[in-house]
Amino acid sequence: MAIFSVYVVNKAGGLIYQWDSYSPRAEAEKTFSYPLDLLLKLHDERVLVAFGQRDGIRVGHAVLAINGMDVNGKYTADGKEVLEYLGNSANYPVSIRFGRPRLTSNEKLMLASMFHSLFAIGSQLSPEQGSSGIEMLETDTFKLHCFQTLTGIKFVVLADPRQAGIDSLLRKIYEIYSDFALKNPFYSLEMPIRCELFDQNLKLALEVAEKAGTFGPGS
């Protein structure tokens, strides 16, 4: 069981904190000779597999690393263009690691804003007044849990579907936010949370949740 991500969204829909521990499970690394028997294309500043599924490599997977060095978008760690590098026979044999594209910071900001809007739509669609909005979304690989405070701050946790105690964890994160962000004299409301004590206590709470699955009786 695992907790993949934690997001804090302010009442305007802005992402003010995010923490990720999730490394894509479906990664495949293979050594290739020239010419490369996969068709790669550039899409949204990433180099993706367009054709040639094999050995765990799927269409849509991104190039994550070349010869053990991480790839940043369409560039290698030392600033070379990935497609240009892989088009040069002098660079072969080459080891390439593929996997699901990682979300960029801008994409996380956009998704936080989209979830904020969906949350509001969910509340408006309720046949009863005073709906709490979206509390959980479930897929086959993870569950999204959300707790909104009375002031409109949303705490969102993405976790393994089997992970227990998430409701208590959400309230624990709210408690940590109150103690180490709101009581920090240098913190401004609605702004990004940059507080070492908040980070430390959040990580400790996540470790406890993953090991115990709960925060006390009735969780």
MARPAZA-737275 format. One line per field, with one value per residue: residue in one letter; y, x, z negated of N, C-alpha, C in turn. Coordinates in nm, 4 decimals, decimal comma, padded with zeros to 6 digits. Layout:
panu [A|...]
n_v [Y|...]
n_u [X|...]
n_w [Z|...]
ca_v [Y|...]
ca_u [X|...]
ca_w [Z|...]
c_v [Y|...]
c_u [X|...]
c_w [Z|...]
END
This chain:
panu [M|A|I|F|S|V|Y|V|V|N|K|A|G|G|L|I|Y|Q|W|D|S|Y|S|P|R|A|E|A|E|K|T|F|S|Y|P|L|D|L|L|L|K|L|H|D|E|R|V|L|V|A|F|G|Q|R|D|G|I|R|V|G|H|A|V|L|A|I|N|G|M|D|V|N|G|K|Y|T|A|D|G|K|E|V|L|E|Y|L|G|N|S|A|N|Y|P|V|S|I|R|F|G|R|P|R|L|T|S|N|E|K|L|M|L|A|S|M|F|H|S|L|F|A|I|G|S|Q|L|S|P|E|Q|G|S|S|G|I|E|M|L|E|T|D|T|F|K|L|H|C|F|Q|T|L|T|G|I|K|F|V|V|L|A|D|P|R|Q|A|G|I|D|S|L|L|R|K|I|Y|E|I|Y|S|D|F|A|L|K|N|P|F|Y|S|L|E|M|P|I|R|C|E|L|F|D|Q|N|L|K|L|A|L|E|V|A|E|K|A|G|T|F|G|P|G|S]
n_v [-00,1194|00,2344|00,5876|00,8219|01,0975|01,4352|01,7183|02,0653|02,2948|02,6259|02,8504|02,9784|02,8073|02,7721|02,5974|02,5425|02,3818|02,0836|01,7404|01,4601|01,1108|00,9230|00,6994|00,6098|00,2914|00,1396|00,1168|00,0797|-00,0360|-00,0491|-00,1608|-00,0307|-00,0822|00,0823|00,1242|00,2907|00,0973|00,2008|00,4377|00,7685|01,0725|01,4282|01,5747|01,8063|01,9135|01,6846|01,3743|01,1167|00,7731|00,6805|00,4690|00,1154|-00,0832|-00,2841|-00,5213|-00,4226|-00,1539|00,1039|00,2609|00,6074|00,6187|00,8019|00,9189|00,8786|00,8605|00,8531|00,6442|00,6201|00,8813|01,1358|01,2616|01,5788|01,6852|01,7558|01,7468|01,6176|01,5517|01,6975|01,8970|01,8347|01,7823|01,5321|01,3830|01,4491|01,3487|01,0730|01,0233|01,0074|00,7882|00,7481|00,7545|00,5132|00,1748|00,2461|00,3055|00,3258|00,4538|00,4114|00,5352|00,6304|00,9673|01,2269|01,4573|01,8057|02,1072|02,3161|02,1718|02,0459|02,2682|02,3474|02,1210|02,1218|02,3513|02,2710|02,0591|02,2016|02,3400|02,1233|02,0286|02,2379|02,2208|01,9667|02,0201|02,1990|02,0391|01,8750|01,7373|01,8217|02,0899|02,2381|02,0530|01,8583|01,8455|01,6924|01,4086|01,1744|01,0132|00,7300|00,4996|00,2207|00,2016|00,3922|00,5993|00,9135|01,1341|01,3897|01,6659|01,9413|02,2444|02,4692|02,7180|02,6924|02,5779|02,3098|01,9801|01,7296|01,3893|01,1359|00,7931|00,4417|00,2142|00,0316|00,1431|00,2255|00,4463|00,7096|00,9267|01,0097|01,0757|01,2973|01,4869|01,5008|01,6169|01,8656|01,9563|01,9736|02,1705|02,3859|02,4142|02,4492|02,6046|02,8107|02,9254|03,0213|03,3086|03,4144|03,3261|03,3820|03,3944|03,1872|03,1702|02,9962|02,7198|02,7216|02,5860|02,4432|02,2935|02,2233|02,0549|01,8472|01,7415|01,6650|01,4598|01,2764|01,2143|01,0911|00,8663|00,7312|00,6823|00,5103|00,2891|00,2123|00,2495|00,3875|00,6478|00,6052|00,4948|00,4344|00,5481]
n_u [00,0847|00,0357|00,0963|00,0637|00,0626|00,0325|-00,1683|-00,2283|-00,4791|-00,5756|-00,8542|-00,9172|-00,8542|-00,5897|-00,2790|-00,1024|00,0689|00,2537|00,3333|00,5126|00,5556|00,5553|00,6864|00,6769|00,5383|00,5433|00,8019|01,0503|01,3638|01,6057|01,8721|01,9732|02,0624|02,1908|01,9929|01,7463|01,4721|01,2221|00,9593|00,9858|00,8406|00,8001|00,6070|00,4178|00,6533|00,7870|00,9560|00,8053|00,6945|00,5779|00,5268|00,5798|00,5635|00,7166|00,8733|00,7737|00,7678|00,5559|00,3249|00,3030|00,4551|00,7200|01,0551|01,2635|01,5218|01,8615|02,1266|02,1447|02,1224|01,9029|01,6328|01,5209|01,2327|01,2614|01,5295|01,8581|02,0375|02,2707|02,2049|02,1615|01,9631|01,7175|01,6072|01,7836|02,0208|01,9639|01,9427|02,1928|02,4308|02,6758|02,6380|02,5567|02,5986|02,3026|02,1479|01,8156|01,5630|01,2201|00,8912|00,5805|00,4886|00,6100|00,4375|00,4539|00,5381|00,3692|00,1574|00,0579|-00,0351|-00,2410|-00,4098|-00,4848|-00,6413|-00,8434|-00,9572|-01,0556|-01,2625|-01,4253|-01,4959|-01,6583|-01,8630|-01,9639|-02,0739|-02,2787|-02,4427|-02,5650|-02,8655|-02,9456|-02,9180|-02,6110|-02,4087|-02,1128|-01,9396|-01,6975|-01,5651|-01,4289|-01,2680|-01,2536|-01,0367|-00,9008|-00,6393|-00,5733|-00,6973|-00,8519|-00,8685|-01,0435|-01,0511|-01,2231|-01,1809|-01,3575|-01,2849|-01,2349|-01,0009|-00,8501|-00,7498|-00,5832|-00,5356|-00,3672|-00,3839|-00,3000|-00,5607|-00,6143|-00,5243|-00,5699|-00,7345|-00,7341|-00,9098|-00,8604|-00,5936|-00,6107|-00,7262|-00,5252|-00,3233|-00,4408|-00,4303|-00,1521|-00,1007|-00,2341|-00,0802|00,1887|00,2016|-00,0006|00,0563|00,3030|00,4903|00,5933|00,4443|00,2082|-00,1395|-00,3083|-00,0931|00,1918|00,3156|00,6012|00,7744|00,9883|00,9340|00,6694|00,6993|00,8585|00,6923|00,4711|00,5783|00,6454|00,3899|00,2824|00,4461|00,3734|00,1041|00,1259|00,2504|00,0908|-00,1654|-00,3726|-00,4916|-00,5331|-00,8190|-01,1283|-01,0605]
n_w [00,0000|00,0582|00,0509|00,2932|00,3731|00,2460|00,2381|00,1909|00,2233|00,2753|00,1880|00,4191|00,6167|00,6732|00,6802|00,3928|00,2611|00,3167|00,3069|00,4046|00,4216|00,5990|00,8214|01,1567|01,2212|01,4495|01,6124|01,8600|01,9659|02,2187|02,4296|02,7361|03,0801|03,3761|03,6723|03,4667|03,3719|03,3163|03,3534|03,2816|03,1595|03,1218|02,8759|02,7022|02,5898|02,5138|02,5772|02,7328|02,7725|03,0818|03,2477|03,2500|03,0334|02,7789|02,5621|02,3103|02,3652|02,4559|02,6843|02,6530|02,4256|02,2700|02,3370|02,0744|01,9747|02,0907|02,1374|01,8585|01,7701|01,6734|01,8734|01,9676|02,0715|02,4037|02,4111|02,3335|02,0226|02,0459|02,2199|02,4900|02,7852|02,7765|02,9970|03,1991|03,0937|03,0813|03,3472|03,4463|03,5545|03,4344|03,1644|03,0750|02,9424|02,7424|02,4286|02,3356|02,1289|02,0855|02,0038|01,8398|01,9151|01,7048|01,4964|01,5506|01,3651|01,4455|01,5554|01,3277|01,1853|01,3581|01,3484|01,0794|01,0733|01,2464|01,1004|00,8835|01,0114|01,0920|00,8415|00,7511|00,9411|00,8790|00,6263|00,6965|00,8521|00,6723|00,5370|00,2912|00,0554|-00,0630|00,0003|-00,0384|00,1695|00,3959|00,2499|00,2914|00,5626|00,7655|00,9249|01,1136|01,0345|00,8430|00,5699|00,5351|00,2753|00,1036|-00,1166|-00,2254|-00,3942|-00,6232|-00,5433|-00,2767|-00,1834|-00,0151|-00,0751|00,0823|00,1461|00,3179|00,3392|00,3009|00,3882|00,1839|-00,0477|-00,3846|-00,6258|-00,5216|-00,5512|-00,8147|-00,7821|-00,6095|-00,7795|-00,9643|-00,8105|-00,7732|-01,0352|-01,0645|-00,8762|-00,9972|-01,2302|-01,1458|-00,9162|-00,9111|-01,1597|-01,1211|-01,1186|-00,8864|-00,6800|-00,4227|-00,3781|-00,1413|00,0252|00,1792|-00,0127|-00,1907|-00,4039|-00,6276|-00,8613|-00,8186|-00,5940|-00,7092|-00,9156|-00,7670|-00,6025|-00,8020|-00,9011|-00,6745|-00,6538|-00,8887|-00,8293|-00,6073|-00,7173|-00,9381|-00,8495|-00,9616|-01,1856|-01,4752|-01,6803|-01,5164|-01,2752]
ca_v [00,0000|00,3516|00,7198|00,8681|01,2434|01,5239|01,8516|02,1626|02,3898|02,7358|02,8663|03,0307|02,7019|02,7718|02,4947|02,6089|02,2829|01,9504|01,6443|01,3361|01,0025|00,8181|00,6704|00,5255|00,1487|00,0810|00,1692|-00,0243|00,0115|-00,1421|-00,1129|-00,0354|-00,0592|00,1717|00,2334|00,2677|00,0333|00,2635|00,5705|00,8681|01,2040|01,5338|01,6153|01,8831|01,9283|01,5551|01,2775|01,0046|00,6610|00,6910|00,3388|00,0142|-00,1405|-00,4056|-00,5392|-00,3333|-00,0170|00,1239|00,3867|00,7094|00,6288|00,9074|00,8909|00,9320|00,8667|00,7982|00,6005|00,6436|01,0232|01,1789|01,3498|01,6869|01,7227|01,7112|01,7603|01,5316|01,6243|01,7899|01,9999|01,7937|01,7437|01,3862|01,3268|01,4667|01,2566|00,9364|01,0119|00,9997|00,6494|00,7459|00,7469|00,3779|00,1362|00,3413|00,2537|00,4226|00,4153|00,4649|00,5232|00,7312|01,1041|01,2884|01,5861|01,9241|02,1973|02,3879|02,0781|02,0268|02,3893|02,3427|02,0146|02,1672|02,4456|02,1929|01,9866|02,3030|02,3645|02,0026|02,0252|02,3337|02,1642|01,8581|02,0794|02,2592|01,9334|01,8020|01,7661|01,8760|02,2056|02,2154|01,9360|01,8706|01,8380|01,5648|01,3587|01,0662|00,9626|00,5990|00,4341|00,0867|00,2067|00,4829|00,6752|01,0526|01,1724|01,5347|01,7243|02,0869|02,3094|02,5715|02,8377|02,6645|02,5118|02,1680|01,8880|01,6184|01,2797|01,0250|00,6766|00,3076|00,1873|-00,0508|00,2171|00,2591|00,5602|00,8342|01,0357|01,0583|01,1379|01,4300|01,5766|01,5184|01,7147|01,9952|01,9933|02,0146|02,2993|02,4871|02,4314|02,4848|02,7037|02,9265|02,9887|03,0719|03,4538|03,4520|03,2687|03,4623|03,3122|03,1611|03,1666|02,8672|02,6834|02,6905|02,5797|02,3179|02,2159|02,1649|01,9414|01,7393|01,6788|01,5985|01,3342|01,1854|01,1685|00,9988|00,7409|00,6650|00,6359|00,3968|00,1727|00,1718|00,2541|00,4586|00,7369|00,5841|00,4276|00,4964|00,6139]
ca_u [00,0000|00,1198|00,0396|00,1376|00,0776|-00,0466|-00,1838|-00,3076|-00,5348|-00,6403|-00,9970|-00,9315|-00,8184|-00,4461|-00,2007|-00,0075|00,1662|00,2406|00,4363|00,4977|00,6497|00,5201|00,7694|00,5969|00,5678|00,5652|00,9198|01,1241|01,4932|01,6584|01,9856|01,9400|02,1660|02,1442|01,9007|01,6465|01,3536|01,1009|00,9329|00,9677|00,7937|00,7973|00,4698|00,4133|00,7900|00,8367|00,9816|00,7159|00,6903|00,4624|00,5033|00,6813|00,5564|00,7940|00,9473|00,7238|00,7631|00,4239|00,2965|00,2687|00,5612|00,8179|01,1958|01,2910|01,6660|01,9504|02,2532|02,1398|02,1086|01,7646|01,5974|01,4299|01,1554|01,3203|01,6746|01,9324|02,0849|02,3782|02,1550|02,1500|01,8277|01,7048|01,5875|01,9082|02,1188|01,9302|01,9551|02,3357|02,4775|02,7968|02,6000|02,5078|02,4721|02,2531|02,0477|01,7063|01,4566|01,0895|00,7864|00,4748|00,5403|00,5926|00,3677|00,5347|00,4810|00,2567|00,0449|00,0003|-00,1126|-00,3621|-00,4970|-00,5407|-00,7485|-00,9540|-01,0244|-01,1310|-01,3858|-01,5083|-01,5476|-01,7692|-01,9728|-02,0224|-02,1577|-02,3963|-02,5286|-02,6291|-03,0083|-02,9651|-02,8358|-02,5014|-02,3279|-01,9707|-01,8593|-01,6310|-01,4818|-01,3438|-01,2780|-01,1883|-00,9983|-00,8509|-00,5012|-00,5578|-00,8144|-00,8297|-00,9471|-01,0407|-01,1135|-01,2265|-01,2039|-01,4621|-01,2325|-01,2231|-00,8755|-00,8705|-00,6378|-00,6082|-00,4388|-00,3789|-00,3309|-00,3357|-00,7007|-00,6232|-00,4714|-00,6722|-00,7095|-00,7075|-00,9887|-00,7858|-00,4718|-00,6460|-00,7445|-00,3919|-00,2542|-00,5017|-00,3734|-00,0128|-00,1116|-00,2705|00,0277|00,3212|00,1931|-00,0787|00,1199|00,4336|00,4746|00,6410|00,3557|00,0930|-00,2535|-00,3352|00,0315|00,2609|00,3693|00,7448|00,8055|01,0595|00,8639|00,5516|00,7491|00,9043|00,5797|00,3885|00,6426|00,6318|00,2504|00,2629|00,5134|00,2882|-00,0165|00,1577|00,2854|-00,0198|-00,2915|-00,4770|-00,4477|-00,6098|-00,9477|-01,2361|-01,0086]
ca_w [00,0000|00,0726|00,0751|00,4097|00,3838|00,1609|00,2956|00,1151|00,3202|00,2032|00,2186|00,5550|00,7114|00,6987|00,6117|00,3038|00,2118|00,3754|00,2682|00,4812|00,3939|00,6947|00,9378|01,2455|01,2102|01,5816|01,6794|01,9323|02,0142|02,3178|02,5093|02,8786|03,1809|03,4822|03,6423|03,3630|03,4310|03,2635|03,4092|03,1761|03,2057|03,0210|02,8442|02,5771|02,5389|02,4690|02,6837|02,7055|02,8661|03,1710|03,3108|03,2246|02,8996|02,7586|02,4365|02,2064|02,4158|02,5122|02,7532|02,5548|02,3269|02,2964|02,3088|01,9410|01,9504|02,1935|02,0758|01,7148|01,7377|01,6914|01,9847|01,9303|02,1900|02,5306|02,4001|02,2412|01,9049|02,0838|02,3103|02,6300|02,8250|02,7725|03,1308|03,2730|03,0355|03,1195|03,4917|03,4799|03,5383|03,3518|03,0231|03,0466|02,8775|02,6441|02,3359|02,3215|02,0351|02,1237|01,9034|01,8523|01,9009|01,5739|01,5021|01,5258|01,2641|01,5074|01,5685|01,1938|01,1561|01,4398|01,2987|00,9521|01,1069|01,3041|00,9922|00,8090|01,0872|01,0817|00,7048|00,7466|01,0217|00,7996|00,5210|00,7585|00,9058|00,5634|00,5203|00,1571|00,0220|-00,1564|00,0363|-00,0722|00,2910|00,4227|00,1404|00,3396|00,6994|00,7639|01,0489|01,0843|00,9861|00,7290|00,5252|00,5010|00,1583|00,0851|-00,2359|-00,2166|-00,5227|-00,6217|-00,4756|-00,1346|-00,1473|00,0159|-00,0913|00,1747|00,1348|00,4123|00,2686|00,3451|00,3524|00,0630|-00,1627|-00,4841|-00,7127|-00,4492|-00,6105|-00,9307|-00,7313|-00,5587|-00,8941|-01,0227|-00,7259|-00,8067|-01,1644|-01,0387|-00,8062|-01,0971|-01,3279|-01,0937|-00,8088|-00,9553|-01,2758|-01,0789|-01,0957|-00,7522|-00,5783|-00,3819|-00,3394|00,0004|00,1004|00,1717|-00,1448|-00,1903|-00,5463|-00,6530|-00,9646|-00,7530|-00,5142|-00,7966|-00,9848|-00,6666|-00,5651|-00,9159|-00,9034|-00,5624|-00,6901|-00,9877|-00,7609|-00,5208|-00,7996|-01,0252|-00,7746|-01,0348|-01,2926|-01,5968|-01,6703|-01,4409|-01,1565]
c_v [00,1237|00,4766|00,7836|01,0182|01,3140|01,6612|01,9374|02,2716|02,5002|02,7584|02,9254|02,9259|02,6966|02,6638|02,5633|02,5112|02,1516|01,8667|01,5145|01,2348|00,8966|00,8125|00,5774|00,3795|00,0895|00,1510|00,0528|00,0362|-00,0938|-00,0770|-00,1357|-00,0189|00,0289|00,0899|00,1940|00,2112|00,0781|00,3984|00,6654|00,9990|01,3010|01,5786|01,6831|01,8886|01,8003|01,4670|01,1499|00,8966|00,6727|00,5577|00,2433|-00,0423|-00,2700|-00,4035|-00,4418|-00,1872|00,0008|00,2569|00,4878|00,7225|00,7364|00,8560|00,9588|00,9470|00,8038|00,7683|00,6368|00,7885|01,0694|01,2724|01,4532|01,7348|01,6670|01,7197|01,6579|01,6182|01,7242|01,8846|01,9628|01,7553|01,5919|01,3276|01,3379|01,3681|01,1133|00,9160|00,9990|00,8599|00,6395|00,7309|00,6072|00,2841|00,2339|00,2748|00,3615|00,3682|00,4887|00,4493|00,6281|00,8701|01,1587|01,4235|01,6992|02,0095|02,2715|02,2984|02,0532|02,1480|02,3881|02,2384|02,0515|02,2617|02,3725|02,1180|02,0822|02,3302|02,2449|01,9911|02,1171|02,2819|02,0530|01,9105|02,1345|02,1545|01,8583|01,8377|01,8263|01,9955|02,1645|02,0930|01,9624|01,8726|01,7021|01,5268|01,2475|01,0361|00,8328|00,5505|00,2949|00,0888|00,3015|00,5404|00,8178|01,0878|01,3229|01,5744|01,8751|02,1452|02,4130|02,6976|02,8132|02,6047|02,3634|02,0913|01,7624|01,5159|01,1762|00,9045|00,5479|00,2799|00,1080|00,0225|00,2595|00,3888|00,6935|00,9512|01,0964|01,1268|01,2787|01,5306|01,6006|01,6215|01,8551|02,0470|02,0437|02,1504|02,4119|02,5190|02,4909|02,5793|02,8285|02,9987|03,0394|03,2217|03,4983|03,3987|03,3613|03,3699|03,3047|03,1526|03,0300|02,8440|02,6431|02,6955|02,4439|02,2313|02,1522|02,0418|01,8227|01,6664|01,6103|01,4634|01,2312|01,1283|01,0683|00,8641|00,6614|00,6054|00,5120|00,2709|00,1198|00,1687|00,3324|00,5484|00,7186|00,5222|00,5080|00,5638|00,5394]
c_u [00,0878|00,0355|00,1256|00,1648|-00,0110|-00,0492|-00,2656|-00,3484|-00,6064|-00,7830|-01,0224|-00,8962|-00,6715|-00,3745|-00,0951|00,0914|00,1432|00,3608|00,4095|00,6013|00,6403|00,6191|00,6896|00,6373|00,6079|00,6811|00,9936|01,2528|01,5531|01,7753|01,9556|02,0657|02,1061|02,1033|01,7990|01,5195|01,2242|01,0839|00,9029|00,9191|00,7946|00,6537|00,4693|00,5499|00,8443|00,8617|00,9054|00,7304|00,5629|00,4281|00,6156|00,6810|00,6367|00,8569|00,9047|00,7186|00,6315|00,4161|00,2475|00,3700|00,6605|00,9593|01,2294|01,4398|01,7405|02,0847|02,2598|02,1248|01,9666|01,7496|01,4983|01,3559|01,2188|01,4721|01,7344|01,9831|02,1950|02,3377|02,1423|02,0052|01,8204|01,6952|01,7139|02,0150|02,0937|01,9365|02,0982|02,3883|02,6005|02,7653|02,5514|02,6249|02,4349|02,1455|01,9421|01,6031|01,3279|00,9916|00,6798|00,5337|00,5130|00,5245|00,4655|00,4668|00,3602|00,1345|-00,0214|-00,0830|-00,2454|-00,4604|-00,5603|-00,6579|-00,8697|-01,0298|-01,1086|-01,2650|-01,4800|-01,5722|-01,6696|-01,8894|-02,0434|-02,1136|-02,2875|-02,4933|-02,6047|-02,7772|-03,0403|-02,8723|-02,7218|-02,4176|-02,1813|-01,8829|-01,7931|-01,5428|-01,3889|-01,3734|-01,1984|-01,1580|-00,9473|-00,7101|-00,4798|-00,6935|-00,7704|-00,9248|-00,9323|-01,1130|-01,1059|-01,2597|-01,3157|-01,4165|-01,2059|-01,0917|-00,9037|-00,7399|-00,6707|-00,4965|-00,4703|-00,3104|-00,3719|-00,4806|-00,7171|-00,5779|-00,5848|-00,6356|-00,6888|-00,7882|-00,9157|-00,6576|-00,5004|-00,6622|-00,6124|-00,3129|-00,3094|-00,4454|-00,2289|-00,0095|-00,1421|-00,1544|00,1554|00,3203|00,1213|-00,0137|00,2605|00,4193|00,5174|00,5509|00,2389|-00,0179|-00,2687|-00,2090|00,0982|00,3249|00,5154|00,7927|00,8666|00,9889|00,7374|00,5931|00,7838|00,7880|00,4842|00,4479|00,6326|00,4902|00,2235|00,3291|00,4295|00,1651|00,0124|00,1857|00,1665|-00,1534|-00,3997|-00,4129|-00,5399|-00,7457|-01,0497|-01,1908|-01,0514]
c_w [00,0000|00,0879|00,1824|00,4075|00,2819|00,2278|00,1998|00,2134|00,2439|00,2526|00,3565|00,6602|00,7452|00,6182|00,5254|00,2408|00,2850|00,3347|00,3435|00,4363|00,5012|00,8093|01,0288|01,2377|01,3447|01,6518|01,7441|01,9847|02,1053|02,3919|02,6573|02,9635|03,2901|03,6053|03,5358|03,4253|03,3651|03,3334|03,2948|03,2364|03,0886|03,0004|02,7079|02,5090|02,4761|02,5894|02,6491|02,8114|02,9488|03,2356|03,2705|03,0845|02,8903|02,6202|02,3269|02,2462|02,4906|02,5873|02,6497|02,4430|02,3689|02,2717|02,1768|01,9136|02,0669|02,1278|01,9277|01,6736|01,7697|01,8103|01,9333|02,0544|02,3157|02,5288|02,3042|02,1262|01,9383|02,1968|02,4563|02,6615|02,8390|02,9129|03,2150|03,2247|03,0825|03,2710|03,5400|03,4516|03,4490|03,2035|02,9822|03,0201|02,7662|02,5582|02,3130|02,2224|02,0731|02,0078|01,9276|01,8355|01,7611|01,5907|01,4740|01,4180|01,3200|01,5223|01,4340|01,1534|01,2308|01,3865|01,1650|00,9767|01,1645|01,1964|00,9078|00,8780|01,0802|00,9442|00,6930|00,8248|00,9448|00,6904|00,5789|00,8112|00,7974|00,5522|00,3834|00,1362|-00,0709|-00,1262|00,0045|00,0524|00,3051|00,3045|00,1860|00,4860|00,7039|00,9056|01,0130|01,0254|00,8685|00,6897|00,4937|00,3869|00,1373|-00,0427|-00,2223|-00,3525|-00,5099|-00,5506|-00,3273|-00,0896|-00,1246|-00,0045|-00,0109|00,1597|00,2418|00,3496|00,3374|00,3034|00,2233|-00,0622|-00,2561|-00,5555|-00,6450|-00,5063|-00,7298|-00,8881|-00,6811|-00,6730|-00,9672|-00,9426|-00,7533|-00,9393|-01,1485|-00,9692|-00,9059|-01,1903|-01,2686|-00,9736|-00,8596|-01,0725|-01,2450|-01,0468|-00,9564|-00,6414|-00,5504|-00,3332|-00,1880|00,0860|00,0881|00,0350|-00,1290|-00,3337|-00,5770|-00,7562|-00,9086|-00,6730|-00,6028|-00,8619|-00,8882|-00,6295|-00,6772|-00,9227|-00,7916|-00,5907|-00,7893|-00,9206|-00,6767|-00,6022|-00,8783|-00,9535|-00,8430|-01,1397|-01,4128|-01,5722|-01,5905|-01,3147|-01,0319]
END
